[in-house]
């Protein structure tokens, strides 16, 4: 039988947390920023964690290639993250250092995406009482960005291209991201109709196009423009209005 590793212990706690609904529970470890940008010319970058809770916490961190079920033991992302395990006292912080290993060749004409995972577990108590301990995992995007890409990141969303398509009696939007950057949308609206957005269609990869159904849209004759909101490098929301291509 394989030994029960520390990472397995943490992830077993995460599975328990995912199976329960606790309305008052919330993560104490906060990642500074909503995403991480790794410029290809940097030897390493730093990510700051803060413990906003009232107790010390054990934290395990790792990077994966897009599999939400990955563990620190099976992830093959070409990054080294230190420290992989750390104790963070209450109201204290910890800096994670991320270094690209170069063990995998990444495209230099477009961004590549990975995911930073931060898993926290509350400390054990020996007061003799049975208590439910919940592990929280935060997972945010990490973008590897080649230095050859020169487009101002605040202009990425303005490059989006939209077409309105009639399909089986309903209207859908066809969106294309012609840039070499990943583009994350938070809302899309045409007239009084909103696009049906979820985690599977809110991010456009470089060069990708997707179709977005419009809720309640029956007559597209008055649809002249699209209004959409995109999330920039700093976590801010850009709202942009563009003409629609019939």
Number of C-alpha atoms within 10 A of each C-alpha: 3 4 6 8 9 11 16 14 11 21 22 13 20 19 13 14 18 14 8 9 8 10 6 5 10 11 16 20 27 16 22 11 13 16 19 22 16 23 18 17 10 10 11 16 16 14 17 13 19 18 23 17 18 10 14 18 21 18 24 22 22 24 27 24 16 14 11 10 9 16 18 17 10 9 16 14 18 18 19 15 20 16 16 15 18 16 18 21 17 16 14 14 17 18 15 18 15 20 17 19 13 9 10 11 8 15 11 15 14 19 23 20 18 19 21 22 22 21 23 28 24 17 11 9 9 6 7 6 7 8 9 8 14 21 22 25 22 15 19 17 17 20 21 21 23 19 15 12 16 8 11 7 14 13 11 18 24 16 12 18 17 21 16 22 17 13 9 7 8 15 21 20 22 17 17 19 23 18 20 21 24 22 21 19 21 16 18 22 18 22 13 10 17 19 20 16 16 12 9 7 14 18 19 21 21 18 13 15 17 15 17 21 18 21 16 12 18 12 11 16 7 8 17 14 16 22 16 21 18 22 19 20 16 13 11 11 16 16 16 14 14 15 13 17 15 12
